[in-house]
Amino acid sequence: MATLLERPEDAVSATAMARGFSARLKEVSSRDTEKLVIFKDNQPVAVMMNVQAYQDLVDELEDLRIEAIARDRLTSHQADQTISHEEMRALFDSPRSRDE
């Protein structure tokens, strides 16, 4: 697992962040810097990252959650209680969706 702070230049104090917010925001939004870990009283208190990088992270987490659910379901899978795709469509397809 990656650590929160991989490079010292990714760290910034809350005071320095307040003083140079615009420049730091530009670094992150342009992806010149992957993330900034903001410290207050020598403790990490926040992480600032590009919106797309954040969305990619959220998407990956969701994919991992779905994969975990699928793995859990596969352990209790009972082949004798399954139905085919055609049977499922016959049960749940509305007449309107068949016309499309």
Helices and strands as residue ranges (DSSP letters): G 8-10, E 11-13, H 14-19, H 21-29, E 35-40, E 43-49, H 51-75, G 79-81, H 85-92, H 95-99
